[in-house]
Structure formats: structure tokens, C-alpha cells
């Protein structure tokens, strides 16, 4: 099963587009709660489960690298097949993201099985990006990741500026992903 999932993701990355029209990433309106000057505070588990990861940790990472102009919070769940494809695209573009000033942070939301989350990361080749495990779903509702019934929607990528001001939210990742993370301006929905 694991090999089948990897094969499907790899094929998705390498198959040529057969349509004359390329699919673009779906840009979503920022939820009202994110129409702020800076990301709301949060506390979640870090890569080392014993340590907490908070907004101040993102601020420290940014302060250490003056080239960072954007932060991409890439939300994923182990059950989300499109999340796996997006993760592989980001892994391939890791150096390009860095050159273009994008700090990429993976955020697992709503799952409490830390072993399963780490297994997902390993399955896709140790992505090499910082990881936040939001087991208590603090970064879900207020961050625009649920439908009106409270169901978590995936995939989602929240893009912030250097000061952690939310710029835009992406839904489905298209052919322009991940380039859209540094090329898209923060104008309009």
C-alpha cells in the first residue's frame, strides 16, 4: 500500500499535463479572524514532542535569517492524499523556496497519533521542513481550515509576510504550486 501511494504521488509529479489549460492553485479569501496585522498566538507540539512550538518560535526563525520574506504554513493530515502530493512538490523545490525567501513549516492538524504523523513524514522521505503538531486543533477554526459544520478542510496553505501578517490562503494546489508562494501578491481573494 505504501509503495502504491508513493507511486501515485511520483506519477502526479512527473506526468505531463495533457490539457492545453493548466490548473492554478485555488486562492481563498482570508477568514475574518485572519484580517489582522499578525498571526494570532498559538501553542502546539514541536518536532520534538516534549517541546512546545509557539508563535515566538516562528519569530525567532525569521529573525535568524534576513532573507526570509514569507512564511508558508502548509497544513496537512495523514489521511489527505493531495497533501502528500503537495509535500513532495515542496520537497523537490526546497532550495528554490529558500532562495526565494520562503520559510516553509508543515502543520499537522487535528491528529493525536504522533507515531502516525512521524510515519507520514518518513514515508515521504523526511521532508526536511520544521514540523508543528497541532493535536488540539488550535490552528484550525480561527485559521480558516474548517467548513461551517466544523469539518477540517485540506489541503490548505497560509502564507504570511515576514512580520507574520496573513497575506493569502490557498486551497487546492495547482500547477503554479509552489511558485505561487513567493510570486503572488496579497491583493484580493
Secondary structure by P-SEA (a helix, b strand, c coil): caaaaaaaaaaaaccccccccccccccccccccccccccccbbbbcccccccccaaaaaaaaaacccccbbbbcccccccaaaaaaaaaaaaaaaaaaaaccbbbbbbccccaaaaaaaaaaaacccccbbbbccccccccccccccccccccccbbbbbccccccccccccccccccccccccccccc
